[in-house]
Amino acid sequence: MFRNVSELLELTEEKGISISEAMILQEMEVTGRSREEILEKMRVNLNTMEAAAKRGIEEDVVSVSGLTGGDGKKLAAYIKRGTMIGGETTLLAVANAMATNEVNAAMGIICATPTAGSAGVVPGVMFGVESKLKPTEYQKLAFLFTSGAFGFVVANNASISGAAGGCQAEVGSATGMAAGALVEMLVARHDNLHTQWLLR
């Protein structure tokens, strides 16, 4: 259905759908699974991300080597004190991203987005804006489908491998995925789009 951003946008304009909906249709076509099966699989991914971020914020998670760990929890505690000089939303995103990456380093369960090394970026942004935007589960699922659409484009046209393309291939890709998903979430909140297509 689409392999690059031009084709993705052409598809959304032609069908009058969101990017997240285009990704669901792509998954249905490629996998042969039903919409319900695809939504349920993404729900599992969302729950995995939430559990990883929560664990990294609430527990003293330390890497197997003992070199890293606990910084996500420390940053979350710092935010709760209310003495930060930076923006709370940005710091919450960083805390959740760090927490997720620390769970990964401790051999915990995470969801690669698009890789394990960059697994904190997408959930970090999504959970970082959660207290301000208060997204529904449907909007969070749409966020993940949209980020997946951009990850799909990158993987088909460049590299998401840190070993092959350096850190920017992983974290840069994840940042683009999260940015695109955040824009669609903000637009959808205004237009109330996702509740309509996810519930039909």
PyRosetta script that sets phi, psi and omega in degrees:
from pyrosetta import init, pose_from_sequence

init()
pose = pose_from_sequence("MFRNVSELLELTEEKGISISEAMILQEMEVTGRSREEILEKMRVNLNTMEAAAKRGIEEDVVSVSGLTGGDGKKLAAYIKRGTMIGGETTLLAVANAMATNEVNAAMGIICATPTAGSAGVVPGVMFGVESKLKPTEYQKLAFLFTSGAFGFVVANNASISGAAGGCQAEVGSATGMAAGALVEMLVARHDNLHTQWLLR")
pose.set_psi(1, -49.0)
pose.set_omega(1, 175.7)
pose.set_phi(2, -146.5)
pose.set_psi(2, 148.8)
pose.set_omega(2, 177.6)
pose.set_phi(3, -127.5)
pose.set_psi(3, -15.7)
pose.set_omega(3, 179.0)
pose.set_phi(4, -139.8)
pose.set_psi(4, 174.6)
pose.set_omega(4, -175.1)
pose.set_phi(5, -66.3)
pose.set_psi(5, -35.8)
pose.set_omega(5, 178.7)
pose.set_phi(6, -60.7)
pose.set_psi(6, -46.0)
pose.set_omega(6, 179.5)
pose.set_phi(7, -66.9)
pose.set_psi(7, -36.7)
pose.set_omega(7, 178.2)
pose.set_phi(8, -62.6)
pose.set_psi(8, -48.5)
pose.set_omega(8, -179.4)
pose.set_phi(9, -67.3)
pose.set_psi(9, -36.5)
pose.set_omega(9, 176.8)
pose.set_phi(10, -61.2)
pose.set_psi(10, -41.3)
pose.set_omega(10, 179.3)
pose.set_phi(11, -64.5)
pose.set_psi(11, -44.8)
pose.set_omega(11, -179.1)
pose.set_phi(12, -64.9)
pose.set_psi(12, -38.6)
pose.set_omega(12, 179.7)
pose.set_phi(13, -71.0)
pose.set_psi(13, -41.6)
pose.set_omega(13, -178.5)
pose.set_phi(14, -63.9)
pose.set_psi(14, -41.1)
pose.set_omega(14, -176.7)
pose.set_phi(15, -96.5)
pose.set_psi(15, -8.5)
pose.set_omega(15, -178.7)
pose.set_phi(16, 66.7)
pose.set_psi(16, 41.5)
pose.set_omega(16, -177.1)
pose.set_phi(17, -123.7)
pose.set_psi(17, 167.7)
pose.set_omega(17, 177.2)
pose.set_phi(18, -81.6)
pose.set_psi(18, 167.3)
pose.set_omega(18, 176.8)
pose.set_phi(19, -64.0)
pose.set_psi(19, -39.8)
pose.set_omega(19, 179.8)
pose.set_phi(20, -62.6)
pose.set_psi(20, -39.2)
pose.set_omega(20, 177.8)
pose.set_phi(21, -66.8)
pose.set_psi(21, -37.9)
pose.set_omega(21, 177.3)
pose.set_phi(22, -61.7)
pose.set_psi(22, -38.0)
pose.set_omega(22, 179.4)
pose.set_phi(23, -68.4)
pose.set_psi(23, -38.1)
pose.set_omega(23, 177.1)
pose.set_phi(24, -62.6)
pose.set_psi(24, -45.0)
pose.set_omega(24, 179.1)
pose.set_phi(25, -62.5)
pose.set_psi(25, -38.4)
pose.set_omega(25, 177.4)
pose.set_phi(26, -62.2)
pose.set_psi(26, -46.1)
pose.set_omega(26, 179.5)
pose.set_phi(27, -62.4)
pose.set_psi(27, -40.5)
pose.set_omega(27, 178.2)
pose.set_phi(28, -61.2)
pose.set_psi(28, -43.1)
pose.set_omega(28, -178.4)
pose.set_phi(29, -68.8)
pose.set_psi(29, -43.9)
pose.set_omega(29, -175.9)
pose.set_phi(30, -72.4)
pose.set_psi(30, -41.8)
pose.set_omega(30, -174.2)
pose.set_phi(31, -93.5)
pose.set_psi(31, -20.9)
pose.set_omega(31, -175.5)
pose.set_phi(32, 76.6)
pose.set_psi(32, 8.0)
pose.set_omega(32, 179.3)
pose.set_phi(33, -84.9)
pose.set_psi(33, 160.4)
pose.set_omega(33, 178.2)
pose.set_phi(34, -78.8)
pose.set_psi(34, 163.7)
pose.set_omega(34, 175.4)
pose.set_phi(35, -55.2)
pose.set_psi(35, -44.0)
pose.set_omega(35, -178.1)
pose.set_phi(36, -62.3)
pose.set_psi(36, -41.0)
pose.set_omega(36, 179.0)
pose.set_phi(37, -65.3)
pose.set_psi(37, -40.0)
pose.set_omega(37, -179.2)
pose.set_phi(38, -68.9)
pose.set_psi(38, -41.7)
pose.set_omega(38, 176.9)
pose.set_phi(39, -62.9)
pose.set_psi(39, -39.9)
pose.set_omega(39, -179.8)
pose.set_phi(40, -66.0)
pose.set_psi(40, -40.1)
pose.set_omega(40, 177.3)
pose.set_phi(41, -62.1)
pose.set_psi(41, -41.8)
pose.set_omega(41, 179.0)
pose.set_phi(42, -69.2)
pose.set_psi(42, -32.2)
pose.set_omega(42, 176.3)
pose.set_phi(43, -62.8)
pose.set_psi(43, -39.5)
pose.set_omega(43, 176.2)
pose.set_phi(44, -62.1)
pose.set_psi(44, -43.4)
pose.set_omega(44, 177.9)
pose.set_phi(45, -61.9)
pose.set_psi(45, -43.3)
pose.set_omega(45, 178.6)
pose.set_phi(46, -60.2)
pose.set_psi(46, -46.2)
pose.set_omega(46, 179.5)
pose.set_phi(47, -62.5)
pose.set_psi(47, -37.5)
pose.set_omega(47, 177.7)
pose.set_phi(48, -64.0)
pose.set_psi(48, -43.5)
pose.set_omega(48, 178.7)
pose.set_phi(49, -63.5)
pose.set_psi(49, -44.0)
pose.set_omega(49, -179.7)
pose.set_phi(50, -62.8)
pose.set_psi(50, -42.3)
pose.set_omega(50, -179.1)
pose.set_phi(51, -65.5)
pose.set_psi(51, -41.1)
pose.set_omega(51, -179.5)
pose.set_phi(52, -65.3)
pose.set_psi(52, -47.1)
pose.set_omega(52, -179.8)
pose.set_phi(53, -63.2)
pose.set_psi(53, -43.0)
pose.set_omega(53, 180.0)
pose.set_phi(54, -62.8)
pose.set_psi(54, -43.5)
pose.set_omega(54, 179.8)
pose.set_phi(55, -61.4)
pose.set_psi(55, -44.4)
pose.set_omega(55, -179.3)
pose.set_phi(56, -67.3)
pose.set_psi(56, -25.7)
pose.set_omega(56, 179.2)
pose.set_phi(57, -85.0)
pose.set_psi(57, -33.7)
pose.set_omega(57, -173.0)
pose.set_phi(58, -97.0)
pose.set_psi(58, -23.6)
pose.set_omega(58, -175.5)
pose.set_phi(59, -112.9)
pose.set_psi(59, 161.8)
pose.set_omega(59, 173.2)
pose.set_phi(60, -86.0)
pose.set_psi(60, 86.4)
pose.set_omega(60, -178.1)
pose.set_phi(61, -90.5)
pose.set_psi(61, 125.4)
pose.set_omega(61, -178.5)
pose.set_phi(62, -125.0)
pose.set_psi(62, 141.7)
pose.set_omega(62, 179.7)
pose.set_phi(63, -64.1)
pose.set_psi(63, 161.5)
pose.set_omega(63, -179.9)
pose.set_phi(64, -58.2)
pose.set_psi(64, -37.5)
pose.set_omega(64, -179.9)
pose.set_phi(65, -76.2)
pose.set_psi(65, -17.6)
pose.set_omega(65, -176.7)
pose.set_phi(66, 82.2)
pose.set_psi(66, 2.9)
pose.set_omega(66, -176.8)
pose.set_phi(67, -80.6)
pose.set_psi(67, -27.4)
pose.set_omega(67, -178.6)
pose.set_phi(68, -132.0)
pose.set_psi(68, 161.0)
pose.set_omega(68, 175.3)
pose.set_phi(69, 138.9)
pose.set_psi(69, 150.1)
pose.set_omega(69, 175.0)
pose.set_phi(70, 86.8)
pose.set_psi(70, -8.4)
pose.set_omega(70, -176.1)
pose.set_phi(71, -73.8)
pose.set_psi(71, -34.2)
pose.set_omega(71, 176.0)
pose.set_phi(72, -61.0)
pose.set_psi(72, -42.6)
pose.set_omega(72, 179.1)
pose.set_phi(73, -65.1)
pose.set_psi(73, -42.5)
pose.set_omega(73, 179.7)
pose.set_phi(74, -63.1)
pose.set_psi(74, -43.0)
pose.set_omega(74, -179.4)
pose.set_phi(75, -66.4)
pose.set_psi(75, -38.8)
pose.set_omega(75, 177.5)
pose.set_phi(76, -62.6)
pose.set_psi(76, -39.9)
pose.set_omega(76, 178.3)
pose.set_phi(77, -65.8)
pose.set_psi(77, -39.1)
pose.set_omega(77, 178.0)
pose.set_phi(78, -61.7)
pose.set_psi(78, -43.0)
pose.set_omega(78, 179.4)
pose.set_phi(79, -62.8)
pose.set_psi(79, -41.4)
pose.set_omega(79, -179.1)
pose.set_phi(80, -62.5)
pose.set_psi(80, -30.9)
pose.set_omega(80, 179.2)
pose.set_phi(81, -66.0)
pose.set_psi(81, -23.6)
pose.set_omega(81, 177.5)
pose.set_phi(82, 76.1)
pose.set_psi(82, 16.7)
pose.set_omega(82, -178.1)
pose.set_phi(83, -103.6)
pose.set_psi(83, 8.3)
pose.set_omega(83, -176.0)
pose.set_phi(84, -70.5)
pose.set_psi(84, 151.8)
pose.set_omega(84, 178.1)
pose.set_phi(85, -101.6)
pose.set_psi(85, -13.2)
pose.set_omega(85, 177.0)
pose.set_phi(86, -89.0)
pose.set_psi(86, 174.3)
pose.set_omega(86, 179.1)
pose.set_phi(87, -70.7)
pose.set_psi(87, 135.9)
pose.set_omega(87, -176.9)
pose.set_phi(88, -62.9)
pose.set_psi(88, -40.7)
pose.set_omega(88, -177.9)
pose.set_phi(89, -62.2)
pose.set_psi(89, -45.0)
pose.set_omega(89, 179.2)
pose.set_phi(90, -63.9)
pose.set_psi(90, -43.5)
pose.set_omega(90, -179.7)
pose.set_phi(91, -66.3)
pose.set_psi(91, -36.2)
pose.set_omega(91, 175.9)
pose.set_phi(92, -64.3)
pose.set_psi(92, -39.8)
pose.set_omega(92, 177.3)
pose.set_phi(93, -61.9)
pose.set_psi(93, -44.5)
pose.set_omega(93, 179.8)
pose.set_phi(94, -65.1)
pose.set_psi(94, -43.6)
pose.set_omega(94, -179.6)
pose.set_phi(95, -60.8)
pose.set_psi(95, -44.7)
pose.set_omega(95, 180.0)
pose.set_phi(96, -68.3)
pose.set_psi(96, -37.4)
pose.set_omega(96, 177.8)
pose.set_phi(97, -65.9)
pose.set_psi(97, -45.6)
pose.set_omega(97, 179.2)
pose.set_phi(98, -62.8)
pose.set_psi(98, -43.5)
pose.set_omega(98, -179.6)
pose.set_phi(99, -59.4)
pose.set_psi(99, -44.0)
pose.set_omega(99, 179.2)
pose.set_phi(100, -64.4)
pose.set_psi(100, -44.6)
pose.set_omega(100, 179.8)
pose.set_phi(101, -64.8)
pose.set_psi(101, -33.2)
pose.set_omega(101, 178.5)
pose.set_phi(102, -70.6)
pose.set_psi(102, -35.7)
pose.set_omega(102, 174.8)
pose.set_phi(103, -63.7)
pose.set_psi(103, -40.2)
pose.set_omega(103, 176.5)
pose.set_phi(104, -61.3)
pose.set_psi(104, -46.8)
pose.set_omega(104, -178.9)
pose.set_phi(105, -64.2)
pose.set_psi(105, -25.0)
pose.set_omega(105, 178.8)
pose.set_phi(106, -91.1)
pose.set_psi(106, 13.3)
pose.set_omega(106, 178.8)
pose.set_phi(107, 67.3)
pose.set_psi(107, 28.3)
pose.set_omega(107, 176.3)
pose.set_phi(108, -84.4)
pose.set_psi(108, 176.9)
pose.set_omega(108, -178.7)
pose.set_phi(109, -87.4)
pose.set_psi(109, 125.1)
pose.set_omega(109, 177.0)
pose.set_phi(110, -132.9)
pose.set_psi(110, 175.9)
pose.set_omega(110, 174.8)
pose.set_phi(111, -116.8)
pose.set_psi(111, 115.8)
pose.set_omega(111, -178.6)
pose.set_phi(112, -65.6)
pose.set_psi(112, 124.4)
pose.set_omega(112, -178.2)
pose.set_phi(113, -141.0)
pose.set_psi(113, 84.5)
pose.set_omega(113, -4.1)
pose.set_phi(114, -87.8)
pose.set_psi(114, -10.0)
pose.set_omega(114, -179.9)
pose.set_phi(115, -128.7)
pose.set_psi(115, 169.3)
pose.set_omega(115, 177.4)
pose.set_phi(116, -65.1)
pose.set_psi(116, -37.7)
pose.set_omega(116, -178.6)
pose.set_phi(117, -64.6)
pose.set_psi(117, -25.6)
pose.set_omega(117, -179.6)
pose.set_phi(118, -111.3)
pose.set_psi(118, 18.4)
pose.set_omega(118, -172.1)
pose.set_phi(119, -63.5)
pose.set_psi(119, -17.4)
pose.set_omega(119, -178.1)
pose.set_phi(120, -84.4)
pose.set_psi(120, -19.4)
pose.set_omega(120, -170.7)
pose.set_phi(121, -66.2)
pose.set_psi(121, -56.0)
pose.set_omega(121, -176.7)
pose.set_phi(122, -62.5)
pose.set_psi(122, -52.3)
pose.set_omega(122, 177.5)
pose.set_phi(123, -65.5)
pose.set_psi(123, -32.5)
pose.set_omega(123, 178.5)
pose.set_phi(124, -58.9)
pose.set_psi(124, -46.7)
pose.set_omega(124, 179.1)
pose.set_phi(125, -66.5)
pose.set_psi(125, -45.5)
pose.set_omega(125, -177.2)
pose.set_phi(126, -62.0)
pose.set_psi(126, -46.9)
pose.set_omega(126, -179.1)
pose.set_phi(127, -77.4)
pose.set_psi(127, -22.9)
pose.set_omega(127, 177.1)
pose.set_phi(128, -66.4)
pose.set_psi(128, -34.1)
pose.set_omega(128, -179.9)
pose.set_phi(129, -93.3)
pose.set_psi(129, -4.5)
pose.set_omega(129, -173.1)
pose.set_phi(130, -59.2)
pose.set_psi(130, -44.5)
pose.set_omega(130, -177.1)
pose.set_phi(131, -68.4)
pose.set_psi(131, -26.6)
pose.set_omega(131, -180.0)
pose.set_phi(132, -87.1)
pose.set_psi(132, -43.9)
pose.set_omega(132, -175.7)
pose.set_phi(133, -91.6)
pose.set_psi(133, -21.0)
pose.set_omega(133, -179.8)
pose.set_phi(134, 49.4)
pose.set_psi(134, 56.7)
pose.set_omega(134, -179.3)
pose.set_phi(135, -69.3)
pose.set_psi(135, 148.0)
pose.set_omega(135, 173.8)
pose.set_phi(136, -76.4)
pose.set_psi(136, 171.3)
pose.set_omega(136, 175.4)
pose.set_phi(137, -59.6)
pose.set_psi(137, -39.2)
pose.set_omega(137, 179.8)
pose.set_phi(138, -60.4)
pose.set_psi(138, -42.3)
pose.set_omega(138, 179.8)
pose.set_phi(139, -68.8)
pose.set_psi(139, -33.4)
pose.set_omega(139, 175.8)
pose.set_phi(140, -67.6)
pose.set_psi(140, -41.5)
pose.set_omega(140, 177.0)
pose.set_phi(141, -61.3)
pose.set_psi(141, -43.6)
pose.set_omega(141, 178.6)
pose.set_phi(142, -61.7)
pose.set_psi(142, -39.6)
pose.set_omega(142, 176.9)
pose.set_phi(143, -56.1)
pose.set_psi(143, -44.3)
pose.set_omega(143, -178.4)
pose.set_phi(144, -70.4)
pose.set_psi(144, -37.5)
pose.set_omega(144, 177.1)
pose.set_phi(145, -65.6)
pose.set_psi(145, -40.4)
pose.set_omega(145, 179.1)
pose.set_phi(146, -65.7)
pose.set_psi(146, -45.1)
pose.set_omega(146, 177.8)
pose.set_phi(147, -61.7)
pose.set_psi(147, -36.9)
pose.set_omega(147, 177.2)
pose.set_phi(148, -63.4)
pose.set_psi(148, -37.1)
pose.set_omega(148, 179.1)
pose.set_phi(149, -62.1)
pose.set_psi(149, -44.1)
pose.set_omega(149, 179.3)
pose.set_phi(150, -70.7)
pose.set_psi(150, -35.6)
pose.set_omega(150, 175.0)
pose.set_phi(151, -63.5)
pose.set_psi(151, -39.0)
pose.set_omega(151, 177.9)
pose.set_phi(152, -60.8)
pose.set_psi(152, -44.1)
pose.set_omega(152, 179.2)
pose.set_phi(153, -62.9)
pose.set_psi(153, -46.4)
pose.set_omega(153, -179.4)
pose.set_phi(154, -61.9)
pose.set_psi(154, -47.2)
pose.set_omega(154, -177.7)
pose.set_phi(155, -61.1)
pose.set_psi(155, -30.1)
pose.set_omega(155, -179.4)
pose.set_phi(156, -86.1)
pose.set_psi(156, -13.0)
pose.set_omega(156, -175.0)
pose.set_phi(157, -125.9)
pose.set_psi(157, -10.5)
pose.set_omega(157, -178.4)
pose.set_phi(158, -147.3)
pose.set_psi(158, -135.4)
pose.set_omega(158, -179.3)
pose.set_phi(159, -138.5)
pose.set_psi(159, 139.4)
pose.set_omega(159, 172.5)
pose.set_phi(160, -108.6)
pose.set_psi(160, 8.3)
pose.set_omega(160, -176.6)
pose.set_phi(161, -90.1)
pose.set_psi(161, 120.9)
pose.set_omega(161, 175.7)
pose.set_phi(162, -64.7)
pose.set_psi(162, -35.3)
pose.set_omega(162, 179.6)
pose.set_phi(163, -64.8)
pose.set_psi(163, -36.4)
pose.set_omega(163, -178.0)
pose.set_phi(164, -90.4)
pose.set_psi(164, -39.2)
pose.set_omega(164, -172.2)
pose.set_phi(165, -115.9)
pose.set_psi(165, 4.2)
pose.set_omega(165, -178.4)
pose.set_phi(166, 82.2)
pose.set_psi(166, 176.8)
pose.set_omega(166, -176.4)
pose.set_phi(167, -59.2)
pose.set_psi(167, -32.9)
pose.set_omega(167, -179.0)
pose.set_phi(168, -64.1)
pose.set_psi(168, -26.8)
pose.set_omega(168, 178.3)
pose.set_phi(169, -66.1)
pose.set_psi(169, -36.4)
pose.set_omega(169, 179.7)
pose.set_phi(170, -85.9)
pose.set_psi(170, -63.9)
pose.set_omega(170, -174.3)
pose.set_phi(171, -70.9)
pose.set_psi(171, -35.6)
pose.set_omega(171, 176.6)
pose.set_phi(172, -63.7)
pose.set_psi(172, -42.8)
pose.set_omega(172, 177.5)
pose.set_phi(173, -62.4)
pose.set_psi(173, -46.8)
pose.set_omega(173, -178.9)
pose.set_phi(174, -62.6)
pose.set_psi(174, -36.8)
pose.set_omega(174, 179.3)
pose.set_phi(175, -65.8)
pose.set_psi(175, -42.7)
pose.set_omega(175, 175.9)
pose.set_phi(176, -63.1)
pose.set_psi(176, -40.1)
pose.set_omega(176, 178.1)
pose.set_phi(177, -60.9)
pose.set_psi(177, -47.7)
pose.set_omega(177, -178.6)
pose.set_phi(178, -66.6)
pose.set_psi(178, -39.1)
pose.set_omega(178, -179.6)
pose.set_phi(179, -63.6)
pose.set_psi(179, -46.3)
pose.set_omega(179, 178.8)
pose.set_phi(180, -61.7)
pose.set_psi(180, -41.1)
pose.set_omega(180, -179.7)
pose.set_phi(181, -66.9)
pose.set_psi(181, -38.0)
pose.set_omega(181, 179.5)
pose.set_phi(182, -66.6)
pose.set_psi(182, -40.8)
pose.set_omega(182, 177.7)
pose.set_phi(183, -60.8)
pose.set_psi(183, -46.5)
pose.set_omega(183, -179.8)
pose.set_phi(184, -64.6)
pose.set_psi(184, -36.7)
pose.set_omega(184, 178.9)
pose.set_phi(185, -61.9)
pose.set_psi(185, -41.5)
pose.set_omega(185, -179.6)
pose.set_phi(186, -67.0)
pose.set_psi(186, -41.5)
pose.set_omega(186, 177.7)
pose.set_phi(187, -65.3)
pose.set_psi(187, -44.0)
pose.set_omega(187, -178.1)
pose.set_phi(188, -63.9)
pose.set_psi(188, -36.9)
pose.set_omega(188, 177.2)
pose.set_phi(189, -59.7)
pose.set_psi(189, -39.9)
pose.set_omega(189, -179.5)
pose.set_phi(190, -69.1)
pose.set_psi(190, -41.4)
pose.set_omega(190, -175.5)
pose.set_phi(191, -97.1)
pose.set_psi(191, -5.6)
pose.set_omega(191, -179.0)
pose.set_phi(192, 55.3)
pose.set_psi(192, 43.6)
pose.set_omega(192, -173.9)
pose.set_phi(193, -76.5)
pose.set_psi(193, -48.1)
pose.set_omega(193, -167.5)
pose.set_phi(194, -66.2)
pose.set_psi(194, -35.7)
pose.set_omega(194, 179.1)
pose.set_phi(195, -60.3)
pose.set_psi(195, -35.4)
pose.set_omega(195, -179.1)
pose.set_phi(196, -65.1)
pose.set_psi(196, -51.4)
pose.set_omega(196, -174.0)
pose.set_phi(197, -79.2)
pose.set_psi(197, -28.6)
pose.set_omega(197, -178.6)
pose.set_phi(198, -76.2)
pose.set_psi(198, -24.3)
pose.set_omega(198, -176.4)
pose.set_phi(199, -96.1)
pose.set_psi(199, -2.1)
pose.set_omega(199, -176.9)
pose.set_phi(200, -77.6)
pose.dump_pdb("model.pdb")
